[in-house]
Amino acid sequence: MDRKRINIYEIAKEAGVSPATVSRVINQTAKVSEDKRQRVLKAIDLYGFKPNALAKGLSNSRTRVLGILSAWVDSPFYGRLISECERATNERDYTLMIFSFSSDSEQERRHLEKMYEQCVDAVIILGGSMDGMVIDEKSLSIINYIAESVPVVVMGRSQGIPCYEVRIDEGGAMEMAMEYLIGLGHRNIAFLGGLENWYSSLEKRLAYQRILRKYGLEFREKWMQCGDYNFEVGLRLMREVLKEEKKPTAVIGINDIFTAGVMQAIQEAGLRVPEDISVIGFDNTIISRIVSPPATSVACDYRELAQKLIGTAVDAAEGRSVPERQLVGTTLHERRSCRKID
C-alpha cells in the first residue's frame, strides 16, 4: 500500500474494524477490546501511519480553515456561489480550502479524506452524494465519520448523517416560475432538464406537476423530460419537443445554461422568443443576461446562501447554537424572454 496515501480509513480496513474504532484507539477516548486494539496498533505499525492532529484528538487547536467540496465548480452557479462563500469566509477571518469534482464518486471521497487530513474546522459540501437519491455509501460513510469530529454543512439532504442542512427552496422556485407564466396566460407549459436521481431536480418536477393539477392543466410526458444540466442537452430535448404536433407556449429550463440551449433550438426552428414560445430558466447567472433576448430567471440571493453556509460552519465550529435546517427563498428576475398571451 502506498504510504503517501495511507489514512485512517485504510488502517480501519486493514485491521478489520470501523474508522471510529481506529479513532478510539488513537485517542484513547473509549474502551476497545484488546483484540481490536492490537489489530489497529499492528496496522499502524505496519504502514508507519502518523495520525494527523485532528485524529490525535487535538481538534481544540483550531486552524481557522474551512473546507468546501463542490460539484461542477466550473458551472456558473457553483462558480458564483463559491466566490460569495470565499467573500463570506474572509469576513469571518477564516480561510477557505476549495476542492471540486464532477460526477466521480472516488474523487469526491479522496477530497473528503484530504480535508479531514488537513484538519479543517468545518466541512461544507455543495451537491454530490448529499443531493443524490442513489447514495454512494462509501462517501456517506466518510462524511459520517468526519461529522463525529467537525461540523459538516451540506447544501442538500442530511441522508441520516448528523450534519447541518442549508438548502434552496427548489419547490418554491418552480412554483414561482409556474405562477408567473400562468399569470401571463400560458396553459401549455413544458419543464425540461434535471437528472432523475437528484433531489433538487425532483423537487422542481413535483412542484411542476402540483401546479398543473392545481389549475387543471394538461400533463404531457414529452413536456417533462429529464436530462443533464448543460447547453447541449437543452438543445437536444427542445428539438425533440418541437417535433411534436402540439407545442408548448412556454418552456422552463432546469438552469440558465440549459435554457440557452432551449432558446437556440427554438430559434433554429424558425420560431421566436418570446413571440412564439416564452422561456424561463433558473439560477440568474450571467448566461441569463447575455442570451438574446435576455432570459427571465428564478434564483436565490447568492450572498444570502453563502452567508448561511459559511455562518453555519463557523458558528458550529466555534460552539455556538445554529439551526439544523435552513431554507433559502428565491426571487424571479424578469427580463424579455416571456410575454403575455390571450
Disulfide bonds with the S-S distance in Angstrom:
none
